């Protein structure tokens, strides 16, 4: 990227490679615990200890933002705020903000294998309000300091308070004074809703304080956190309400164009996501300040950030908002390296900070953008064996500057995938990784969890600098533990594990894979 600025060397504008390492994808929501959903409590520290034990160096999580009504972290209601459901009630009890009885009311005693979203939604916020009513002066002072340090927080808290009290989640349907951010109207509503605004700020203080403790524990134990950043934000968000100039909107706030992807082999109408698109011309005039601020937040929360739908920085599919499908869209140029220049100037890239989710159809523009930036792309092993050609997802075609996965949160589990392959593709997959498919498992009717090890070994052997597997693949679990099925709104994001499941993982085998294939976290070796 030396063309970005002739007064800087290429190295300044080029991301370095990962050291050879491995990691596990484990959503916070899936962590064990007694509160119906994973939290920033002891189980998070226990999982970090587990990663050290098996020789891994990275913990990949899903997006941290407040979730939508379908529990998706990829349709977040804020690009900056955290999901309050991750706040650990035990820590509030330890801080004398909850009583023993109140803590007990937060416990969920039914299945530990799925997130109890209904229970959490019905009980958790009211529990946190009880904690809020007990804050003392020293804690208030800490919250005030936190608020001053977060420039986005006042808009988020105000937006959330208005949405809750008016029962209207989308700002374009608010009264004109609120919709258009009339200063006098906002001054008055801040007075009227002060209690709710302060409560929302309190929730974010708890979220960030608790997470900072977990991240510090991880880094102290030489585990790095990989976060996840969706490309687009929701229309019904404080981000769009507070910064309408950054988005392609009409004067009344409705989108002119929306995001999606064009028709392809899998969808004859394409995918219409509906998120408002960025006004890249307006953003450029501001030196991309909103995007710089967004990445700053992400790089504060995480050591490295995976950016979803990275190809939109090269070119993005723009669909007129009136369209019912994504068919009649068109490709428009993204900001490309012009945006990255500002990132490289603003942040320390002496270590790998960004992973580019470049899955799907690639073109020369995307490939050149990755080459110019040095950001590693992604490869998914499951995509190889449904490819009749010799594509980029076959391990023999990997390049070192790659993060390779058995599957992502959008894929089936590895075992579930093997069951779904047709007989010929499955047979070839086993031949490819030198796995004897004539054993007992076939006599019992199909692939067994032990066959997953052959594919994990194949990934670990590859030249990809960083390899990551979902926790389900470490366990050899089937399709019933899948995290998400794209295109299906309901029933996703509920996957969760009890501690007994994590304890059942063959830690020595993964440790040996890391040792043999030179991916060992050096601090795991005593």
N, C-alpha and C positions, 0 to 999 in steps of 0.2 A: 504493500500500500504506500510506497514512497511517493507516488504521484499525488497523494492527498495533500502533501505539504513538502515542498522541495527543501525546506529548512530543517526537516527531521529525517532521520534515517529510517529505512524500511523496518528495522526491528522494533521501533517504537510503535509502529502501526501494524504489527503482525502478532497475533496471539501465539504463545509458545505451545509446544506439544505437552500433553499429559505424560507423566511418568507411567511406566507400565504398572497397572493396578486393576482392582476389581471392586465391585460394590453390589449392594442389594437395594432394590426398589421396594419400599415399605411405606404406605401412606400413614400419616399420623392417625387418621381416623381408625385404622386397622390395628393399632397397638392394643395389647391386652390391658385389662383393667376392669374396675367394678362400676364404672360410671356410664355405661351404655355406649361409649365412644372413646376412642383413644385420646389421651390428653398429654399435656406437657408435664407429666408427673414422673414417678419413679420408673414406670415401664419404659419411658423414653430413654432414661439413663441405662436401664437394663439392656435395651436393644443396642445401644452404643457399646456396652461391654461385650455383647454377643458378637458384634462386628469385629472388635479387636481379637476376640478368641478365635475366629475363623480366618483371620489374616486379611480381611478386607479393609479398604481405605476410604470408601465412600458410602454414604447413605443418601439415596435419592428419595425425595418426597414429592407429593402432588401440590398444586397451588394452594396457598394459605388463605385466600380471600373468603369473605362471607359467601355462603352457598345460596343457590336459587331454590325454588320450591321443589325441584326434582333432585336436589342434593348434589348438583354438579359443581365441582370446584372450577370448571372451565367456563362457566357462565356466571362469574363472580360479580357481585354488586359493587365492588370497589377494586381499583388497581393498587391500592396502598394499604387498606385496612386488613386486619386479621379476623379469622373465624372465631367468635367468642366461645363456640362449643369446645374448642381445644383447651380452654382454661381449666386447670386442674382444681377441683373442689378441695382435695386434701390439703393443698398448699394454702388455701383460704382458711381452712380450719386451723392449720398450724400457725397462721398469722392472727388468730382470734377474730376472724371476720365471719366465721360460721360456728354454730354450736354442734355438738355431737349429733343431736337429733336432726338438724338440718343437713349435716353431711350424710347421715343415713338415708335421708329422703332422696339423695342424689344417686344412690346405688340402684343398679338394675340387676335383678336376680334371675332373669330368664336367659335365653341363649347367648353365649359369648362368641358365637360364630358370625354374627352380623351386627352392624351398627343399628342401635335402637333409635332411629331418627324421630319417630313419633314421640317416644318417651322424652328424648332430649329436648325437642321443640316445646313440649308441653310443660316441662319442669325447670329447665336450666336457667332461662333468663330471669324467672322470678326468684330463683335461688340466688343469683348474682345480684339482684336488687337488694336482697337482705344483707348481703355482704357490703354493698355500697352504703347502706344506711349506718354502718358501723365504722366508717373511716374516721380517723382522728386527724388532728392538725398536722403532725409530721407527714402523714401519708398524703394529705391534701397538698402539701407543699411539693412533694415528689411528683404528684400528678400534674401540678401546674408547671413544673420544670419540664416534664415530658411533653406537655401540650405545646409549650413554646418551641420545643425542638422539632416539632412535626408540622410543617407548613400546610399539609393537606388535611390535618385532623379536624379543624374547626368546620370546614365545609362538609366533611364526612359526617360529623356528629349532628350538624344542623340538618343536613339532608335526611339522615335516618330518623331524626326526631319529627320532622315534618311528615315524612312518609308514614310513620307509625300513628301519629295523632290524626292525620287526615284520612287514613286508610286508603291512600292513593300512592302506590309505589313509584309511579313514573312522573317525573317532573313536568313533562309537556302537558299533563292534564291538570296541573295546579292552577290556581288563580293567577292572572297575568303578573301581579306584583311579585309573587314568589317565583313564578316560571321565569320571568325576565330579570330576576335579582335586583329589583328596585331597592336602593339603599335604605330608604325610610321603612319600607315594608320588612326588610331583613332585620333592621335594628329592633323593630317592635316584636318580631317573631322570636328573636333571640331572648328577649325579656320574658315573653310568654312561655317559652319552652325551655327555660334555663335548667330546670331540674332534669329533664330528659336528655338535654345536650350534655350536661355534666356526667350523667350516667353512662352515656355512650363513650365519652372520653375515658372514663374509669375502666370500661371494658377493654379498650385498646391499650391502656396502661398495663392492665393485668396480662393481656395477650403478649405484648412485647417484652415485658419484664420476665415472664415465665419462659418464653422462648429463648431470650438471651441467655438465661441460665443453662438451658439445654444445649444450645450451640457452644457456649463456653466449655461445657463438660465434654462435648464431642471433640472440640479442637484441642483441649488439654490431653485427650486420649488419642490424638493424631487421626481422628476421623473427620473428614470434610463432608459438608452437606451440599447436595445438589438440589436446588429448588427448581420450580417450573413456572414459567411466565406465559400465560395465554397472549396471543397476538392482539386480540381485540377486546374491547370492554363493552358492557351492556349499555343500551340507551338509558335505562332506568338506573343510572349511577350518578354519584356526585361528581365523578370525573367529567362526564359530558355536560352536566348542569353547570358546573363551575368554570368549564373551559370550552364553551361551545365553538369558539373560534378555531379550535384544534381539529374540528370534525366537519364533515361535509353535510351541513344541515340547512334546512330552510329557515326563514325568519321566525317561524313558530316553534322551532326546535325539532320538527320531524325530519328524519333523514332524507336526503336527496338520493343517495345511493347506499347500498348495504353490502356486507361481505358474503362471500360464498366461494365455491369452486365450480368449475365448468363440468358439463357432462363427461363421463368417462365410462370405462368398461363396467364399473360397479353401479353406476347411477345414470340412467338416460336423461334425467332432468338436472343433473348436477346436485349440489348441496347448497341450499339457501340458508345461511346462518342468521342473517338478519341484523347483525351488529352494525352500527354506524361506521363508516369508513373515515380514515384520517384525511385531513386536508394538509397534504404534505407541503404544499406551497406556503401556506400560512405557518406551518411548523418551522419550515426553513428560515422564515423571516425572524423567528424568535430563537434562532440557533438551537432548535429542537429542545427547548428547555423542558417541556413536559416529559419527553421521552428520556432526557438525561436524568430528571428527577425520579422517574419511574425505575430506571436501572439502578440508580443510587440506592433506592429503597431495597431492591432485590439483592444487590450485592452487600447490603448491610445484614439482611436476613440470612443469606446463604453465602457459601464460599464460591460456588459456581452456579450459573443459571442456565437451564435449558429453555430456549425460546421456541415456543410452539409456532408452527406455520411460518418458519423463517423465510420461505420463498417470497412472502409478501414484501420483503424489503427489496427484492429484485423487481418483481411485478406482481400485481394483485388483481383478482377478479372482481370487477365492479358491476353490480347489478342495480338497475333502477328500482327504487323502493316500491314502486307500484306492482312490480312483477310478482307472480305467484310461484315461480320456479327460478332456478339459476341459469336457465337456458340462454336468455337474451342479455347476458353480461358481456363485458369486454375486458381485455387485459390493459392495465395502465401501469406506467412505470412507478416503482417505489423509490425511496430516497437513496438506496444503495450505499456506497462508501461515504457519501457526504454525511450521513448520520453517524456512521462508525467513527469518522474523524473526531467528532465531538465526544464520543465515548472514550476513545483512546487518549484524548487530551484530558478528560475529567477523572479517569480512574486508573488504578494500578493494574496493568495487565502483565506483570512479570510472571504470574502464574496463570494457568487456563481459567478464565472466568465465564466463558460462554460456550454452550453447546447448541449447535444449530439443528433444530428438528427439520430436516430436509427430505422427509419421506414423501412418497407420492411421485408424481411426474416431475422430473427435473428437465431443465433446458440449459443452454449454454450460459445464459445470464446468471442462473443460480450457481452453476459450477464455478463461474468466474468470480462471483461474489465471495464464495467460500475460499477460493484460492487467494484472493486479494487480502482477505481478513485473517486467514489462518485459523478461523474457527473450525473445530471438528464437526463433521456431519455424523449422521446416525446410520447404522445398519441393523436390520432385524432378521435374525436367522429364520424365523418362520416364513418370511417372504421368499426365501431362496427356493424352497421345495414346492412352491406353487408357480414358480417361474420356469417355463419350458426352455428359455434361452440360457444365456450365460451372463446374468445380470450382476449388479453391484452388491447384492445381498448374499451371494455365495462367498463363503469364507476365503476361498482361494483368490477372490478378487478384492479383498479388503486392502485398504491402505493404512499405514500406521496412524495417521491423524483421523481416527475414527472412534466413536463410542458404539460398541456392538452389544446388542441385546438378544436374548432368546425371544422376548416379546415385550411389548409395552403395556401400559394400562388399557389400551384399546384392543389388544389382542386376547385371544383365548389363552389359557395356560398352555404350557408346552405339552403336557399330557393330553389335555383336551384337544389340542391341535393335532396331535398324532392320531387320535381316534377319528378325527374328521377327515384326514387325508384319505384319498382313494387308495386302494390296495397297491396300485403300481407306484404312486408317488411315495407312499410310506415305505415300501420295500427299497426304493432307490435311496430314500433318506437314510435308512439304516445301513445300506451299502456304503454311502458317502462317508459316514462316520465310523465305519468298521464295527458295526454292532451286530452280534449274532441274534437274528430275530427268529431263531428256530427253537428257542428254549421254552420253559414252562409257561411263560406268560402268554404265548400264542395258543398253547393247549387250553389255557383258561379263558380264551376268547378275545384277546387283544392286547394292546400295549399296557405295560405295567409301569409303575413309578420308577423302577430301576432303569428303564430305557432312557429316562430323561438325563441320566448322568452322562451318557455318551454324547449328547448334544451340548451339555454344559462343558464337558471336556474339550469338545471341538471348538467352542467359543474361546475358552481359556488358552488353547494352543495358538490361536490366530495372532496375526501381527497387530490387530487393533490395540492401541495403547490402553484403552479403558474398556472393560467388559462389565455388564450389569445384568443381573437376573432378578425378576420379581420374586418375592419371598415364596410365592406359591410353587415356583419351579424348584426352589431349594428343598421344598417339602414333597415334590412330586404329586401335587394335587391336580384334580381334574377340573372340568369345565364349570362345575358348581361353585368354584371359588373365583370365577372370573370377576374382574373389577367393573368393566364397562363394555357394553355392546353399542358401538356407534350407530346413531340413527334411531335408537330406542330410548325414549324419554324416561320411562319408569323402570324401577327395579335395579338400577345401577348404583355403584359407589357404596354398597352396603358390606362388602367383604371385610371380615375381621377375624382375628385369631385369639384364642386363649393362650396363656403362657405355656401350658402343657404342650401345645403344638410346636412352639418355637424350641422348647426344650427337647423335642423329639428329633430335631434335625441332626444329621450326622456331621457334627462340627469338624471332626478329624478329617473327614474326606474333603471338605471344602478347604480346610487348612492345607492339606497336601496338594490340592490342585493349585493353590496360590504359590506354594513352595516350588513345586515342580516346574510350573510355567512362568516363574519369575514375576509373579504379581503380588508377592507378599508385602504386607504392611510391615516395614522393618521394626516397628515398635511392638508388633505382635510376638516377635521371637524373644523369648526370655533367655 
